[in-house]
Amino acid sequence: MLFWIGLIVGLLLSIIAILTMIYFKIKIQKFVKNVETVVERASPNLKGGIFIPKDEDQIAREEIIKKNKEAGKDTPISELS
């Protein structure tokens, strides 16, 4: 008898949990859709960015690679360090 009561209560709780998830899923999807439309409208107006300045080592490596590329040969890693 106690088993059947537990089984029925468990099924009822699972049904309630599923229905509440479905209910909130619809509300969450509406909210996400609204946010997406706001972001789509705002995206063309976005400007700016963060640019990290190049240090001297990186500039020297790029020059070595450029010289070797013009000469038509590969740049070994030992030259870059």
Distance bins in CASP14 RR format, pairs under 12 A and 6 or more apart:
PFRMAT RR
TARGET T0000
AUTHOR 0000-0000-0000
RMODE 2
METHOD distances of the structure
MODEL  1
1 7 0 0 0 0 0 1 0 0 0 0 0
1 8 0 0 0 0 0 1 0 0 0 0 0
2 8 0 0 0 0 0 1 0 0 0 0 0
2 9 0 0 0 0 0 1 0 0 0 0 0
3 9 0 0 0 0 0 1 0 0 0 0 0
3 10 0 0 0 0 0 1 0 0 0 0 0
4 10 0 0 0 0 0 1 0 0 0 0 0
4 11 0 0 0 0 0 1 0 0 0 0 0
5 11 0 0 0 0 0 1 0 0 0 0 0
5 12 0 0 0 0 0 1 0 0 0 0 0
6 12 0 0 0 0 1 0 0 0 0 0 0
6 13 0 0 0 0 1 0 0 0 0 0 0
6 14 0 0 0 0 0 1 0 0 0 0 0
7 13 0 0 0 0 0 1 0 0 0 0 0
7 14 0 0 0 0 0 1 0 0 0 0 0
8 14 0 0 0 0 0 1 0 0 0 0 0
8 15 0 0 0 0 0 1 0 0 0 0 0
9 15 0 0 0 0 0 1 0 0 0 0 0
9 16 0 0 0 0 0 1 0 0 0 0 0
10 16 0 0 0 0 1 0 0 0 0 0 0
10 17 0 0 0 0 1 0 0 0 0 0 0
10 18 0 0 0 0 0 1 0 0 0 0 0
11 17 0 0 0 0 0 1 0 0 0 0 0
11 18 0 0 0 0 0 1 0 0 0 0 0
12 18 0 0 0 0 0 1 0 0 0 0 0
12 19 0 0 0 0 0 1 0 0 0 0 0
13 19 0 0 0 0 0 1 0 0 0 0 0
13 20 0 0 0 0 0 1 0 0 0 0 0
14 20 0 0 0 0 0 1 0 0 0 0 0
14 21 0 0 0 0 0 1 0 0 0 0 0
15 21 0 0 0 0 0 1 0 0 0 0 0
15 22 0 0 0 0 0 1 0 0 0 0 0
16 22 0 0 0 0 0 1 0 0 0 0 0
16 23 0 0 0 0 0 1 0 0 0 0 0
17 23 0 0 0 0 0 1 0 0 0 0 0
17 24 0 0 0 0 0 1 0 0 0 0 0
18 24 0 0 0 0 0 1 0 0 0 0 0
18 25 0 0 0 0 0 1 0 0 0 0 0
19 25 0 0 0 0 0 1 0 0 0 0 0
19 26 0 0 0 0 0 1 0 0 0 0 0
20 26 0 0 0 0 0 1 0 0 0 0 0
20 27 0 0 0 0 0 1 0 0 0 0 0
20 28 0 0 0 0 0 1 0 0 0 0 0
21 27 0 0 0 0 0 1 0 0 0 0 0
21 28 0 0 0 0 1 0 0 0 0 0 0
22 28 0 0 0 0 0 1 0 0 0 0 0
22 29 0 0 0 0 0 1 0 0 0 0 0
23 29 0 0 0 0 0 1 0 0 0 0 0
23 30 0 0 0 0 0 1 0 0 0 0 0
24 30 0 0 0 0 0 1 0 0 0 0 0
24 31 0 0 0 0 0 1 0 0 0 0 0
25 31 0 0 0 0 0 1 0 0 0 0 0
25 32 0 0 0 0 0 1 0 0 0 0 0
26 32 0 0 0 0 0 1 0 0 0 0 0
26 33 0 0 0 0 0 1 0 0 0 0 0
27 33 0 0 0 0 0 1 0 0 0 0 0
27 34 0 0 0 0 0 1 0 0 0 0 0
28 34 0 0 0 0 0 1 0 0 0 0 0
28 35 0 0 0 0 0 1 0 0 0 0 0
29 35 0 0 0 0 0 1 0 0 0 0 0
29 36 0 0 0 0 0 1 0 0 0 0 0
30 36 0 0 0 0 0 1 0 0 0 0 0
30 37 0 0 0 0 0 1 0 0 0 0 0
31 37 0 0 0 0 0 1 0 0 0 0 0
31 38 0 0 0 0 0 1 0 0 0 0 0
32 38 0 0 0 0 0 1 0 0 0 0 0
32 39 0 0 0 0 0 1 0 0 0 0 0
33 39 0 0 0 0 0 1 0 0 0 0 0
33 40 0 0 0 0 0 1 0 0 0 0 0
34 40 0 0 0 0 0 1 0 0 0 0 0
34 41 0 0 0 0 0 1 0 0 0 0 0
35 41 0 0 0 0 0 1 0 0 0 0 0
35 42 0 0 0 0 0 1 0 0 0 0 0
36 42 0 0 0 0 0 1 0 0 0 0 0
36 43 0 0 0 0 0 1 0 0 0 0 0
37 43 0 0 0 0 0 1 0 0 0 0 0
38 45 0 0 0 0 0 1 0 0 0 0 0
39 45 0 0 0 0 0 1 0 0 0 0 0
39 46 0 0 0 0 1 0 0 0 0 0 0
40 46 0 0 0 0 0 1 0 0 0 0 0
52 58 0 0 0 0 1 0 0 0 0 0 0
53 59 0 0 0 0 0 1 0 0 0 0 0
54 60 0 0 0 0 0 1 0 0 0 0 0
54 61 0 0 0 0 1 0 0 0 0 0 0
54 62 1 0 0 1 0 0 0 0 0 0 0
54 63 0 0 0 0 0 1 0 0 0 0 0
55 61 0 0 0 0 1 0 0 0 0 0 0
55 62 0 0 0 0 0 1 0 0 0 0 0
56 62 0 0 0 0 0 1 0 0 0 0 0
56 63 0 0 0 0 0 1 0 0 0 0 0
57 63 0 0 0 0 0 1 0 0 0 0 0
57 64 0 0 0 0 0 1 0 0 0 0 0
57 80 0 0 0 0 1 0 0 0 0 0 0
57 81 0 0 0 0 1 0 0 0 0 0 0
58 64 0 0 0 0 0 1 0 0 0 0 0
58 65 0 0 0 0 0 1 0 0 0 0 0
58 80 0 0 0 0 1 0 0 0 0 0 0
59 65 0 0 0 0 0 1 0 0 0 0 0
59 66 0 0 0 0 0 1 0 0 0 0 0
60 66 0 0 0 0 0 1 0 0 0 0 0
60 67 0 0 0 0 0 1 0 0 0 0 0
60 79 0 0 0 0 0 1 0 0 0 0 0
60 80 0 0 0 0 1 0 0 0 0 0 0
60 81 0 0 0 0 0 1 0 0 0 0 0
61 67 0 0 0 0 0 1 0 0 0 0 0
61 68 0 0 0 0 0 1 0 0 0 0 0
61 75 0 0 0 0 1 0 0 0 0 0 0
61 77 0 0 0 0 0 1 0 0 0 0 0
61 79 0 0 0 0 1 0 0 0 0 0 0
61 80 1 0 1 0 0 0 0 0 0 0 0
61 81 0 0 0 0 1 0 0 0 0 0 0
62 68 0 0 0 0 0 1 0 0 0 0 0
62 69 0 0 0 0 0 1 0 0 0 0 0
62 75 0 0 0 0 0 1 0 0 0 0 0
62 80 0 0 0 0 1 0 0 0 0 0 0
63 69 0 0 0 0 0 1 0 0 0 0 0
63 70 0 0 0 0 0 1 0 0 0 0 0
63 75 0 0 0 0 0 1 0 0 0 0 0
63 79 0 0 0 0 0 1 0 0 0 0 0
63 80 0 0 0 0 0 1 0 0 0 0 0
64 70 0 0 0 0 0 1 0 0 0 0 0
64 71 0 0 0 0 0 1 0 0 0 0 0
64 73 0 0 0 0 0 1 0 0 0 0 0
64 74 0 0 0 0 0 1 0 0 0 0 0
64 75 1 0 0 1 0 0 0 0 0 0 0
64 76 0 0 0 0 0 1 0 0 0 0 0
64 77 0 0 0 0 0 1 0 0 0 0 0
64 78 0 0 0 0 0 1 0 0 0 0 0
64 79 1 0 1 0 0 0 0 0 0 0 0
64 80 1 0 0 1 0 0 0 0 0 0 0
64 81 0 0 0 0 0 1 0 0 0 0 0
65 71 0 0 0 0 0 1 0 0 0 0 0
65 72 0 0 0 0 0 1 0 0 0 0 0
65 73 0 0 0 0 0 1 0 0 0 0 0
65 74 0 0 0 0 1 0 0 0 0 0 0
65 75 1 0 1 0 0 0 0 0 0 0 0
65 76 0 0 0 0 0 1 0 0 0 0 0
65 77 0 0 0 0 0 1 0 0 0 0 0
65 79 0 0 0 0 1 0 0 0 0 0 0
65 80 1 0 0 1 0 0 0 0 0 0 0
66 72 0 0 0 0 0 1 0 0 0 0 0
66 75 0 0 0 0 1 0 0 0 0 0 0
67 73 0 0 0 0 1 0 0 0 0 0 0
67 75 0 0 0 0 1 0 0 0 0 0 0
67 79 0 0 0 0 1 0 0 0 0 0 0
67 80 0 0 0 0 0 1 0 0 0 0 0
68 74 1 0 0 1 0 0 0 0 0 0 0
68 75 1 0 1 0 0 0 0 0 0 0 0
68 76 0 0 0 0 1 0 0 0 0 0 0
68 79 1 0 0 1 0 0 0 0 0 0 0
68 80 0 0 0 0 0 1 0 0 0 0 0
69 75 1 0 0 1 0 0 0 0 0 0 0
73 79 0 0 0 0 0 1 0 0 0 0 0
74 80 0 0 0 0 0 1 0 0 0 0 0
75 81 0 0 0 0 0 1 0 0 0 0 0
END
